[in-house]
Amino acid sequence: MKIRKKETEPKWATKILDNIRVLDLSRFQSGPICGMLLGDMGAEVIRIEETEGSADRRWGFLGSDGETLAYKIVGRNRKGITLNLRTAQGKRILRELVRWSDVVLHNYTPKSQLADILNYTRLRRINRGIIVAAISGFGQNGPDAELVSFDNIAQARSGNMLLAGFQGDPPTKTPVAYNDICSGFASAMGILLALYHRQKTGIGQSVDVSLFDIALFSGQCMGSLILYELYGKIHTHVGNRGFHSYMGCFKAKDDKWVVICGTTNAIWKRLAKAIGRKDMVDDPRFGVNDMARFNNSKLIDEVMNKWVSRRTSGEVVKILQEGRVPCSVVNTVEKLLHDRQVKAREMIVYRDYPGLGKIPLPGIPIKLSLTPGSISLPAPRLGEHNEEVYCGLLGFSRRKLDQLKTKGII
């Protein structure tokens, strides 16, 4: 069997990452999102999971096939194999896979048994150019590195749950797992940076991404800590308002909701003009800066609620967008499926999935003009590509494959 040699010169790619092989041992959201992004751009992503299947096949909302629907999304553009890493032979096979790969991706808690097997220091002895990307709750170092975590734990520890919700509410998490998603994107970026470094030096490195770091970074980009350090102010439960500027969500005459953003003096002037309240531009309670408007949000809300409630959502959006004021109707899921911008950007695409028929998947969010990505493979069934990978890549015979299966190695 022919094995692709890593020393060969990369060819011009129709997909920019089509000469890169990733061993993906991650599960749930953060790691799989990273693997999905790399797979979308052409990397050969090989998902390695336990012989009985990873836990992320059986959590959350389940499809008619008994597997989670979320897996169908983030598991796309991969090949899938099984491997028992708790056996000596399974570990030896992993080392062979590492020898012929570029990247290892996982999200195991530091110092756990599997994280130790996938340690960069250990794997670089096998492959000098290997890149090991590890996503965890709290990072690879520090007193709390070994704590277990999910997205909402990072939201809590970072203080971001006190920013969401309305006054009087308990700490509130966002339903979208932003820390998982952003950690996936950050890990993909880290891998690409490491690949670029390897191209110049021939040496791989480790990539360390933490959900807590991402949550903290996101919150502090809004300025919550610097606001406290400089002015002693702590913002909590800002609801639909901006963190330090004016915006809001209002009910229109047709019972639909509209979000309106009056951030910056320039936009505030355009908003005031559009609603026929130019007097509010020179009013010191509103016209000075964003903080003045934030502090007087309730007064502005009274004006905006009255103005919006007399118009349909379509009229509100038309008037304000023509006046170059950021605004939008709050979409529902069913409306989103028919949104003209979603269609134009191909951000919901339908693909066949065995046993389920055509299912909607999120499109590719990064648009490259010369080397665009694509969705070419559905999320793999358990062990679907065992023969292709073990026989085609490692040169195992069919007989050996059967023996490994009988022994519970694959």
PyMOL commands that set and color helices and strands:
alter all, ss='L'
color gray80, all
select helices_A, chain A and resi 30-40+55-57+69-74+88-99+113-117+120-123+151-157+160-162+178-201+211-221+224-231+265-274+279-282+290-295+297-309+313-322+333-336+340-345+386-392+398-406
alter helices_A, ss='H'
color red, helices_A
select strands_A, chain A and resi 21-24+44-49+79-82+103-106+131-136+206-210+247-251+257-261+327-329+348-353+357-362
alter strands_A, ss='S'
color yellow, strands_A
deselect
rebuild
show_as cartoon
